[in-house]
Amino acid sequence: MQAIFPEQLASSLQQRIPPVILLFGDELLLQQDCDEIIRHSLNQQLSSTPEYQRWRADAEFDWGQLSLQQQSMSLFGSFTILDIELPEAKPGKPGSDALVDYVKQPNPDQLLILKGPRLKKEQLNSRWFKALAAQALQVKIFTPKRSQLPRFVMQRAQRHQLQLSQTAAEVLSNWFEGNLFALEQEFIKWSLLPNPPQIDEKQIYERVADSSQFDVFGLQESIAAQDLSQAIHRLERLLDNDIELNILNWMLQREVQIISQLHVNAQHGLDHQAVFKQFAVWSSQQSAYSARASTHSDNSIKQMIALAERIERAIKGDRDEPLDVLLYHLVVLLSSPQLPASISQQLGVYSHVESDFWRYF
């Protein structure tokens, strides 16, 4: 199997059109880019426009269609692209059998494209994937990491002949993390202006809305990295998008319990493994949790436990308190336990006074 990145796809197709292309990954924008590259490349190389057969292989899909298509000739004698989406990356036994049979004798006048979400170890070791991988071109589609986003944003802007200031790229990275399709739509809008200006921070604030999207594990990553600014931004976006509060509360309660128990264990010279086992903490995360627990004081632990209890009661409706304020305060303590005393006092965890201090992060 040949494995490449999206930016290498065009040059690879110029050398050879493979019988199978695998497009699996969680970033739909990059998957769409690959579709466009394939379409453009084949239109350039083939004498006639290829035919397309597109299927969504859900539970009701008839995999017999793949076998029939493999054996049939194109109505116009042209090249055919069989585009199959696997929404769960699990074709089942009928699909597995059909794919294995197909790749045994691929039609030289056809290209099979399989696409879907990022594959897990189970799928990578499956019979159907191993059979396809032997002859396929696999395109590695990864969502850009947060540290890579500013450069990615600048490159996307250049594709639309737009110029961005570095500050603008940073703002857009914050606002569109996890929602790169929306970023692409904004660039398309900008490019349609008669004389697109150089985009700076002021123009973004005037014209663009924050469209970043995260799940609770994205917030957990920020807390683990002790990145207070990023954690506040992600919590804000979760609340704006009406996150299921019980899921958010579960994650935060778990963080408080792990950190507080590790803190107590360290004070009494107890081993941490029982805590890691109780909360199923991965071995790769254990040293980071231990390090975070060591930065907390007895007071910050007490504050977090008190906040966690108040959040629990506020969600249940037992206490008339502003839930968003409590959540912000707890995330600040989890992300930055050694705040200056003046900031820590503003948390107001033992009063009902609301605070806007997090707006400055």
C-alpha positions as CSV (number, residue, x, y, z in Angstrom):
1,M,0.0,0.0,0.0
2,Q,1.2,3.5,-0.8
3,A,0.3,6.1,1.8
4,I,0.5,9.8,1.0
5,F,-0.8,13.1,2.3
6,P,-3.5,15.2,0.5
7,E,-0.9,17.6,-0.9
8,Q,0.9,14.7,-2.6
9,L,-2.3,13.3,-4.3
10,A,-2.1,15.3,-7.5
11,S,1.5,14.3,-8.3
12,S,0.8,10.7,-7.4
13,L,-2.2,10.5,-9.8
14,Q,-0.1,11.9,-12.6
15,Q,2.2,8.9,-12.3
16,R,-0.5,6.3,-12.0
17,I,-4.2,5.9,-11.5
18,P,-4.6,3.1,-8.9
19,P,-7.5,0.7,-8.8
20,V,-8.5,1.8,-5.3
21,I,-8.2,5.1,-3.4
22,L,-8.9,5.2,0.4
23,L,-10.0,8.5,1.9
24,F,-10.6,8.0,5.6
25,G,-10.3,10.7,8.2
26,D,-12.4,13.1,10.3
27,E,-11.7,16.3,8.4
28,L,-14.4,16.5,5.8
29,L,-13.0,19.6,4.2
30,L,-9.7,17.8,3.3
31,Q,-11.7,14.8,2.1
32,Q,-13.6,17.2,-0.2
33,D,-10.3,18.6,-1.4
34,C,-9.1,15.1,-2.3
35,D,-12.4,14.5,-4.3
36,E,-11.7,17.7,-6.3
37,I,-8.1,16.7,-7.0
38,I,-9.1,13.3,-8.2
39,R,-11.8,14.7,-10.4
40,H,-9.5,17.3,-11.9
41,S,-6.7,14.9,-12.5
42,L,-8.8,12.3,-14.2
43,N,-10.5,15.0,-16.4
44,Q,-7.0,16.0,-17.6
45,Q,-5.7,12.5,-18.2
46,L,-8.7,10.7,-19.7
47,S,-9.9,11.3,-23.2
48,S,-13.5,11.6,-22.0
49,T,-15.2,12.7,-18.8
50,P,-15.5,9.8,-16.4
51,E,-18.9,8.5,-15.3
52,Y,-19.7,8.5,-11.6
53,Q,-21.5,6.0,-9.4
54,R,-22.0,7.3,-5.9
55,W,-23.3,5.1,-3.1
56,R,-23.8,5.6,0.6
57,A,-23.2,2.1,2.2
58,D,-25.5,2.2,5.2
59,A,-27.1,-0.9,6.8
60,E,-29.6,-1.1,3.9
61,F,-27.1,-0.9,1.1
62,D,-27.1,-3.7,-1.5
63,W,-23.4,-4.7,-2.0
64,G,-24.4,-6.8,-5.0
65,Q,-24.4,-3.5,-6.9
66,L,-20.6,-3.4,-6.6
67,S,-20.2,-6.8,-8.2
68,L,-22.6,-5.9,-11.0
69,Q,-20.8,-2.7,-11.7
70,Q,-17.5,-4.4,-11.7
71,Q,-18.6,-6.8,-14.4
72,S,-20.5,-4.3,-16.5
73,M,-19.2,-2.1,-19.3
74,S,-19.7,1.6,-19.3
75,L,-22.6,2.7,-21.5
76,F,-20.3,5.0,-23.4
77,G,-17.1,3.0,-23.0
78,S,-15.7,5.6,-20.7
79,F,-13.9,5.3,-17.4
80,T,-16.1,4.9,-14.3
81,I,-15.5,6.1,-10.8
82,L,-17.2,4.0,-8.0
83,D,-17.5,6.4,-5.1
84,I,-18.6,4.6,-1.9
85,E,-19.1,6.3,1.5
86,L,-18.8,4.1,4.5
87,P,-20.5,6.4,7.2
88,E,-19.3,4.1,10.1
89,A,-16.3,2.6,8.3
90,K,-17.9,-0.8,8.9
91,P,-19.1,-2.6,5.7
92,G,-20.3,-5.7,7.6
93,K,-19.8,-9.2,6.3
94,P,-21.7,-8.7,2.9
95,G,-19.6,-5.5,2.3
96,S,-16.4,-7.1,3.4
97,D,-16.9,-10.1,1.1
98,A,-17.9,-7.8,-1.8
99,L,-14.8,-5.6,-1.4
100,V,-12.4,-8.6,-1.1
101,D,-13.9,-10.1,-4.3
102,Y,-13.7,-6.8,-6.1
103,V,-10.0,-6.2,-5.4
104,K,-9.1,-9.7,-6.6
105,Q,-9.9,-8.7,-10.2
106,P,-10.3,-4.9,-10.3
107,N,-11.8,-3.5,-13.5
108,P,-9.0,-1.6,-15.3
109,D,-11.6,0.9,-16.5
110,Q,-12.8,1.7,-13.0
111,L,-11.5,3.5,-10.0
112,L,-13.0,2.5,-6.6
113,I,-13.0,5.3,-4.0
114,L,-13.8,4.4,-0.4
115,K,-14.3,7.2,2.1
116,G,-15.4,7.5,5.7
117,P,-14.3,8.6,9.2
118,R,-10.9,7.9,10.7
119,L,-10.3,4.2,10.9
120,K,-9.6,2.5,14.3
121,K,-7.3,-0.4,15.0
122,E,-10.2,-2.8,14.6
123,Q,-10.8,-1.6,11.0
124,L,-7.2,-1.4,10.1
125,N,-6.8,-5.1,11.0
126,S,-10.0,-6.2,9.2
127,R,-10.0,-8.6,6.3
128,W,-11.5,-6.1,3.9
129,F,-9.1,-3.3,4.6
130,K,-6.0,-5.5,4.4
131,A,-7.2,-6.8,1.0
132,L,-7.8,-3.3,-0.4
133,A,-4.6,-1.9,1.2
134,A,-2.5,-4.3,-0.9
135,Q,-3.4,-2.4,-4.1
136,A,-4.8,0.9,-2.8
137,L,-3.5,4.4,-2.6
138,Q,-4.2,5.6,0.9
139,V,-4.5,9.3,1.6
140,K,-3.8,10.2,5.2
141,I,-6.4,12.8,6.2
142,F,-5.7,14.4,9.6
143,T,-7.3,17.3,11.2
144,P,-4.7,20.1,11.7
145,K,-3.5,20.4,15.3
146,R,-4.2,23.7,17.0
147,S,-0.5,24.7,16.7
148,Q,-0.7,24.1,12.9
149,L,-3.9,26.0,12.3
150,P,-2.5,29.5,11.7
151,R,-0.3,28.2,8.9
152,F,-3.3,26.1,7.5
153,V,-5.5,29.2,7.6
154,M,-2.9,31.3,5.7
155,Q,-2.6,28.5,3.1
156,R,-6.4,28.3,2.6
157,A,-6.6,32.1,2.2
158,Q,-3.9,32.0,-0.5
159,R,-5.9,29.4,-2.4
160,H,-8.7,32.1,-2.7
161,Q,-6.2,34.9,-3.5
162,L,-6.7,36.5,-0.2
163,Q,-4.1,38.1,2.1
164,L,-4.3,37.7,5.8
165,S,-2.3,39.4,8.6
166,Q,-0.7,37.0,11.0
167,T,-3.0,38.3,13.8
168,A,-6.0,37.6,11.6
169,A,-4.8,34.1,11.0
170,E,-4.6,33.6,14.8
171,V,-8.1,34.9,15.4
172,L,-9.6,32.7,12.6
173,S,-7.7,29.7,14.1
174,N,-9.5,30.3,17.4
175,W,-12.9,30.9,15.8
176,F,-12.9,28.1,13.3
177,E,-11.1,25.3,15.1
178,G,-13.2,22.1,14.7
179,N,-15.3,23.7,11.9
180,L,-13.0,24.2,8.9
181,F,-16.0,24.0,6.5
182,A,-17.3,27.2,7.9
183,L,-13.8,28.8,7.5
184,E,-13.9,27.8,3.8
185,Q,-17.3,29.4,3.4
186,E,-16.0,32.7,4.9
187,F,-13.1,32.7,2.5
188,I,-15.4,32.1,-0.4
189,K,-17.5,35.1,0.7
190,W,-14.4,37.3,0.9
191,S,-13.1,36.2,-2.5
192,L,-16.3,37.2,-4.1
193,L,-15.8,40.9,-3.2
194,P,-14.9,43.1,-6.1
195,N,-11.6,44.1,-4.6
196,P,-10.8,41.8,-1.7
197,P,-8.8,43.8,0.9
198,Q,-6.0,42.4,3.1
199,I,-7.9,40.9,6.0
200,D,-6.9,42.1,9.4
201,E,-8.1,41.5,12.9
202,K,-10.5,44.5,12.9
203,Q,-12.3,43.3,9.7
204,I,-12.8,39.9,11.2
205,Y,-14.4,41.2,14.3
206,E,-16.7,43.3,12.2
207,R,-17.7,40.7,9.6
208,V,-17.2,37.2,11.0
209,A,-18.8,35.2,13.9
210,D,-16.9,32.7,16.0
211,S,-17.9,29.3,14.6
212,S,-15.4,27.0,16.3
213,Q,-16.8,23.7,17.5
214,F,-15.6,21.3,20.2
215,D,-16.8,18.4,22.3
216,V,-16.1,18.0,26.0
217,F,-12.9,16.1,25.3
218,G,-11.5,19.2,23.4
219,L,-12.0,21.2,26.6
220,Q,-10.4,18.4,28.6
221,E,-7.3,18.6,26.3
222,S,-7.0,22.3,27.1
223,I,-7.3,21.7,30.8
224,A,-4.7,18.9,30.6
225,A,-2.3,21.3,28.7
226,Q,-2.9,24.0,31.4
227,D,-3.8,26.4,28.6
228,L,-6.2,28.8,30.4
229,S,-7.0,31.0,27.4
230,Q,-7.8,28.1,25.2
231,A,-9.9,26.3,27.9
232,I,-12.0,29.5,28.5
233,H,-12.6,29.8,24.7
234,R,-13.6,26.2,24.3
235,L,-16.0,26.3,27.3
236,E,-17.5,29.4,25.9
237,R,-18.1,27.7,22.5
238,L,-19.6,24.6,24.2
239,L,-22.1,26.8,26.1
240,D,-22.9,28.8,23.0
241,N,-23.7,25.5,21.2
242,D,-25.9,24.2,24.0
243,I,-23.7,21.3,25.1
244,E,-25.4,18.6,27.0
245,L,-24.7,19.8,30.5
246,N,-24.7,16.4,32.1
247,I,-21.8,15.3,29.8
248,L,-19.9,18.5,30.5
249,N,-20.5,18.0,34.3
250,W,-19.3,14.4,34.1
251,M,-16.0,15.4,32.6
252,L,-15.4,18.2,35.0
253,Q,-16.4,16.1,38.0
254,R,-14.0,13.4,36.9
255,E,-11.1,15.9,36.6
256,V,-11.8,17.3,40.1
257,Q,-11.9,13.8,41.6
258,I,-8.7,12.6,40.0
259,I,-6.7,15.7,40.9
260,S,-8.1,15.9,44.5
261,Q,-7.4,12.2,45.2
262,L,-3.9,12.4,43.7
263,H,-3.3,15.5,45.9
264,V,-4.4,13.7,49.0
265,N,-2.3,10.6,48.1
266,A,0.8,12.7,47.6
267,Q,0.4,14.3,51.1
268,H,0.1,10.8,52.7
269,G,2.8,9.2,50.7
270,L,0.4,6.8,49.0
271,D,0.8,5.3,45.6
272,H,-1.2,6.8,42.7
273,Q,-1.9,3.6,40.8
274,A,-5.2,2.9,42.7
275,V,-6.5,6.3,41.6
276,F,-5.5,5.7,38.0
277,K,-7.1,2.3,38.0
278,Q,-10.3,3.6,39.5
279,F,-10.7,6.3,36.9
280,A,-9.2,4.3,34.0
281,V,-6.5,6.9,33.3
282,W,-4.3,5.9,30.4
283,S,-0.7,5.2,31.2
284,S,0.4,8.0,28.8
285,Q,-1.6,10.5,30.8
286,Q,-0.7,9.5,34.3
287,S,2.5,11.5,34.7
288,A,0.7,14.7,33.5
289,Y,-2.1,14.2,36.0
290,S,0.5,13.6,38.8
291,A,2.3,16.8,37.8
292,R,-0.9,18.8,37.7
293,A,-2.0,17.6,41.2
294,S,1.3,18.7,42.6
295,T,0.7,22.3,41.6
296,H,-2.5,22.6,43.6
297,S,-2.7,23.9,47.2
298,D,-5.1,22.6,49.8
299,N,-7.2,25.7,49.3
300,S,-7.5,25.3,45.5
301,I,-8.6,21.7,46.0
302,K,-11.2,22.8,48.5
303,Q,-12.4,25.5,46.1
304,M,-12.7,23.0,43.2
305,I,-14.7,20.5,45.3
306,A,-17.0,23.2,46.5
307,L,-17.6,24.4,43.0
308,A,-18.2,20.9,41.7
309,E,-20.9,20.4,44.3
310,R,-22.5,23.7,43.5
311,I,-22.5,22.9,39.7
312,E,-24.1,19.5,40.4
313,R,-26.9,21.2,42.4
314,A,-27.4,24.0,39.9
315,I,-27.8,21.5,37.0
316,K,-30.4,19.6,39.1
317,G,-32.2,22.9,39.9
318,D,-31.6,22.7,43.6
319,R,-29.7,26.0,43.8
320,D,-30.5,29.3,42.1
321,E,-27.0,30.2,40.9
322,P,-25.6,31.3,37.5
323,L,-24.4,27.9,36.1
324,D,-22.1,29.5,33.5
325,V,-20.3,31.5,36.1
326,L,-19.7,28.4,38.2
327,L,-18.4,26.5,35.2
328,Y,-16.0,29.2,34.2
329,H,-14.6,29.4,37.7
330,L,-14.1,25.7,37.9
331,V,-12.4,25.6,34.5
332,V,-10.0,28.4,35.6
333,L,-9.0,26.5,38.7
334,L,-8.5,23.3,36.8
335,S,-6.4,25.0,34.1
336,S,-4.4,27.4,36.2
337,P,-4.3,26.4,39.9
338,Q,-1.5,28.9,40.8
339,L,-3.4,32.1,39.9
340,P,-2.2,35.2,41.7
341,A,-4.1,35.7,45.0
342,S,-5.8,38.8,43.6
343,I,-7.3,36.8,40.7
344,S,-8.1,33.8,42.9
345,Q,-10.2,36.0,45.3
346,Q,-12.3,37.2,42.3
347,L,-13.5,33.7,41.8
348,G,-15.9,34.2,44.6
349,V,-16.5,30.5,45.1
350,Y,-17.9,31.1,48.6
351,S,-20.3,33.9,47.5
352,H,-23.0,34.5,44.9
353,V,-21.3,37.4,43.3
354,E,-20.9,37.1,39.5
355,S,-17.6,37.9,38.0
356,D,-16.5,38.8,34.4
357,F,-12.8,38.3,35.1
358,W,-12.5,35.5,32.6
359,R,-13.4,37.8,29.8
360,Y,-9.8,39.2,30.0
361,F,-8.2,35.8,29.1
